[in-house]
Amino acid sequence: MCEDGIVTTDDFAAVIDGSTSKGTLRFGKKTSGRMAMELLCEELTSLPAECSVVQAVSQLTSCLRQYYQQHDLYEEAVRYGENRLTASTVIYSRHRREVWMIGDCLCRFNGQTYENPKAVDRILSGIRADILRYLLQKGHSISDLQHSAWGRKWIFPYLKDQCSFQNATDAGPFCYTVLDGFPVDMKRIRLLSVPMDSADLVLASDGYPVLADTWTESERILADLLERDPLCIYKNPSTKGLIDGNISFDDRTYLRISLS
C-alpha cells in the first residue's frame, strides 16, 4: 500500500513519494502513485554519475512517458491529470554535491530543514481544517470524524481538479512541479548546494511534518503531533488526517546518509 520509496547508489540517494491516487486507473493491484514510484526507483539507478538536474529530470520524465506510450495510456494522461503516474522526489547527487527537490519532499542539513510546498495544498488543508473544526463545534466526535474521513471527502473533488495544475504553465500561483511524464518547469525545482562541512544529509517525504536530525526524534515529534491533533487541523493542517487502522496521516520515509 505504501507509495514511498528509497534509492541509494554509489552516485545518488533519493526519496520518491508517489502521489495519492485521485483517479480511476489501477495498474494490476497497484495505485498510480505506487506504480510511478516503482518506475522512478528503477530509472534512478541508471542515471549517469555526472548528470545535471536538467538531464536527470529529462530521463525520469521520459521513463514515465514511455510507460504511457507502451501501454496505450498517453491520450488518457493528456486528458486527465488525475490518472497520470505522479510522484515527487528529492535527490542527492554525490558528484555535484547538490540536492534536487522536485515536488514537495523535504531535506535537512546543517541544522536546517528545506521544503518545497504547494500553494494549492495549503489552501485545501485550510478548507478541510475549517470544515472539521465546525463539525467538532456541532457535536461530532474526533473518533467519528476519523472513521468517516469527512474532511477529506469534502475537498476530494478539488484535490482531483488540482491535478490540472501540475506541470502546467498557465496555472499562475497554483502551478506545481512533479514527475508525471510531461515537461517540467525547471525554474520550479529547488536546487541546493550542500556545503563541504555538512557531515550528514536527511531526505524525507512530507509524511514528516517536522524533520529532525535523527529518525527517532522525527518519529517522536510526529507521534506527539498525532496524539494532540489526530485530525491534522491545528498544528499540522493537512489534506489528510489519521484514520482508523493507520498509524500516521500519510506515508512517510526518512533517509539519513553520511557525507564524510
N, C-alpha and C positions, 0 to 999 in steps of 0.2 A: 504493500500500500504506500510505502514511503516514496516520495518523488524527489528526494535529495540524493546527491551522490558526491563522492570524493575521488579525485585523481591525483596520484603522485608519480612522477617520473624523475629521471636524472635532471631534467631541464625545467619542468613545470610542476606547480602544485595548484590545485583548483578545487573549489566547491561549486557544484551545479545544483540549482534549485528549480526543478520542474514546476511550472505554474499549475496551480489547482485547476482542474478541468472545468470549463464553463459551457462546453458544447456537448454534442451528442455522439461524436465519434469515439469508438474504442478500438484498440489495437490488440485483438485477442482479449485477454483479461487485463490488459494494461490501459491506464488512462493516457491521455495525450501528454500530460506532464511527465509521467514515468517514461514513456517512450522517448520523448525529447531528451530527458536526462541520460538515458542509456546510450542513445546515439552520440550525444556530445561527449560523454565519458570516453567512448571508444575513439572518437575522432581526435580528442585532445592528446592521446598517446602517440599520434603520428605528426604532431606539429614539429616543424624544424626547430632546432635549438635556438637559432639566431633570429627567428621570425619576429616581426614587429607586431604591434597590436592590430594594425590595418590588415596585415597578412593573416593573422590568426582569426580575426572576425570574418574575413572573406572565406577562409577554409571551413570554419564552423557553420557559417550561413549556407555554404554550398552543400554541406553534408545533409542538412535538413531539406533543402530544396530538391536535392537528388532523390531523397526518400519520397517526397510528394510525386515527383515525376515517375519514379519506378512503380508506384502503387496507384497511379491514376487519380491522385488527390490534389493536383496542383490547382485546378479550377475551383475546387471546393475551398482550398486555403485562401485563394484570392478573394472569393466572395464572402467568406465567413471567418472573420478573425478568431472567433471563439473555438473554431475547430482546428486551429494551427497547432503544430508541435511547438511549444513555447517554454523557454527557460531563461532564468537569469544566471549569471555566473560571476565569480571573482577569481582571477587567475594571477599567479605569481610567475614571472619569468626570471629564472635564475641568471641567465646570460645578461639580460638587460637590467636586472635588479629593479623591476617595475611591477606594480600591481595594476591590473586592468579590471575595472568594475563595470560590467555590462548588465544593467538592471539593478535590482535593489538588495544584492548581497552586501556583506559587511567585511571590513578588515580592521586590524588593530596592530600598531607597533609603536614603540617608544612611548607607551602610556596613553596613546590617543586612539580613539575609535573613529573610523571614517565610514560614512553612509552615503547612499545614493538613492534616496526615496522618490516615490512617485507622488505628484501633487494630487492625482485623482484618488489615490488610496487614502490620503489624509482627509479629503472631503467625505468620502463614503464611510470611513471609520467614524467621523464625527456624526454623520446622519444616523448610523447604526447605534452609536452611543446615546444619542438623544432619544431615540425610539425606546431603547431598553430602560433608560432611566425613567422615562414617562410610564412605562408599564410597571416598573417597580413601585412608583408612587401610587399607581392604581390598584395595588394589592397583589400583583403577581409575585411569586417567589423566585429566588435565584435558581432553585432546582427546576422549577417549571420551565423557565426560560432557557436553561441549559439543555433540557430534554427536547424542547421544541425547536431550538436554534432559530427562533422567530426573527431576531435581528438580521441574521444572515439571509433568511428567506426574503425579508423586506427589501434589502438592497440588491438581491441577486440579479434582477433584470438590468440594473445599472452596471454591475460587475461584468455582465455579459457584453453590454454595449461598449464598455471601456476598451474592449479588445480592438475596437476600430481605431483607437488612438495609438496602438503600439506600432512603432517604427513608421508612424505617419508624419508627413512633412507639413501638413496643413491643419494640425490639431491645436495650434497655439500652445498655451501653458500646460495643456493636458497630454501632450505628446510624451511618450516614454520609450526607452530603448530596451529591447530584449533580443534574444536569439530566436528567430522563428522561421528562418528560411527566406526572409525578404531583406532588402537593403537596409543597413543600419546607418543612422546619422552619427558619424564618428565624433562630432562635437559634443554629443550627449554621453559619451563614455568618459568615465572619470579615470584618469591615469595618475598614479602616484609613484614618485621615485622613493625607494627605500634607502635611507641613509646607511652608510657603511658601518656606523656604530650600532645599528639595530641588531640585537642578539637573537630576537625571536619575532615571528610573524604569525598572526592569527587570521584565518579566513573562516567565514561562517555564513550560513544562510540567515534570513531575517526571522527565523523562529526563535532567535535570541534577542529580546528587546534591548537588553543591556549586555554588551560584550566586555568581559573581563580578561585579565592576563592569563587565567587558568580556566580550564573546563569546569573544575569543581566550583569555583566562585561564580562562574556564569550560570551554572545549574542552580546554585543556592539562590541567586538573585531572581532567577526565573520562578523557582518554586515559591519564593516569598511573594512575588507579584501575583501569581495564580491563586495563592491562598487568600490574599487580601482582595483580589479583583478577578474572580474566575470568569466573569463575563467579558473582561477586557474592554471596559468602558470608562475607566478612570485614569489610573496611572499608565496603562498600556492600551490606549484605544486602538482597536484593530478591526478589520473586516471579518474576523473570526473570533470565537471565544472558546473556552474549554467546554466540550460537550461530553455527554455520558459515554463512558467506555474509553475515552482518551486520557492521556496523562499530560498533555500540553495543548496549547491552542493551535499549533502549527507544526509541521515537520521541522526538525532542527538538526543542524550539522555544524560541528566545531572541529577545525583542523589547526593545530599549532605546530609550527616547524621551526627548527633551529637554523639560524643563518650563519652561525660561526663555523 
